[in-house]
Amino acid sequence: MTSDTTAGGSPDVDELRREIDSTREHLGGTVQELADRADVKARVQEQVQERMAVLRAKAADAGEQVRANPAPVAAAVGGTVAVVSLIGLLRRRRSRTARARGRRRR
């Protein structure tokens, strides 16, 4: 508190009221900050929204890059198709070979 006093030695009433109001505002802000920190669900939601916005921006950038230069994407897709086809052929060949060996043993 301040040491403002009136002529009689008592503190100034207006000054006390200002200090009380200031303290109330400060405490009110502090309580609100604590409540915000305690609201974990809201904080998590905020973080999720922020991360979603970042991911959407990255996806949009990637889409623009693909539209600008589709050759690397086409090459990657073609390579993936070739590898999957090769794996399928090898499995089929291995399966036929195993069946043929089983027939020979009988």
N, C-alpha and C positions, 0 to 999 in steps of 0.2 A: 504494500500500500504506500501511497505517498504521504508526505508529512504536511500536506496543505491543511492549514487550520484557519478557522475564522478568528475574529478578534478575541473571542472568549476562550480559545484554546481547543475547541472541538473540531473534528475533521469536517471538511466541507462536504455537505450532503450530496451535492451534484457530482463532485469528484468520486465519492464512494459509489454512486450509482453507475458512473461511467466505468469504473473498475469492475463492478459486478457484471455489467453487460459485456465487457470485454472478456472476462473470465468465462462467462456462459458461452459466448461465441467460440472461444478457444476449446472449451471442453466439448461442446457440441460437435465441432470439427474432429476432435480426437476420437470421440465415440463413433462418429460416422466412419472414420478411417479404420478403426478396429472392427466395426461391423463388416466393412467391405473386405477386409483381410480374412475374416472368419467365414465369409460366404465362398466356400471352396467351389461349389458347383458353378457359380457365376464366373469365377476366375478361370476355371477349366473351359467353360464355354467360350470365354473371350479368347483364350489361347487357341482353341480349336478353330474359331472363326478367322483369327489372324493367319494360322497355318494354311487353312483352306484358301484364303485369298492369295497367299504366296504360291501354292500349288496351281491354282487356276491361272495365275500370271505365267508361270513356267510352262504350263500346258499350252497356253495360247502362243507363247514364243516358239515352242517346239513345233506347233502346227504351222506357224508362219514359215519356219525354216524348211519344213518338209515341202510346203507348197512352192517355196522359192527354188529348192533343189531336190527333186524327188528321186534322183538316181541312187544315192546311198541307201535310201529306204527300199527301193525296188531290188537292189543288189542283196540287201540283208534278207528280204523276204524270199527271193530266189534261192539264196544259199540255204535258208532254213528248209524250204521245200525239198531241195536236193538231198540234204542230210536225212530228213525224215523218210524220203523215198528209198534212199540207200539202206537205212536201218530196216525198213519193211522188206526189201528184197533179201537182205541177209537173213532175217528171221525166217522168211519163207523157205529159203534154200536150206537153212539149218534144220528146219522142221521136216522137210522132205527127206533130207539125208538121214535124220534120226529115224523116220518111219521106215525108210528102206533098210537100214541096219536091223531094225526089229523084225522085219519080214525074213531077212536072211537067217536069223538065229532060229527060227521056228522050224 
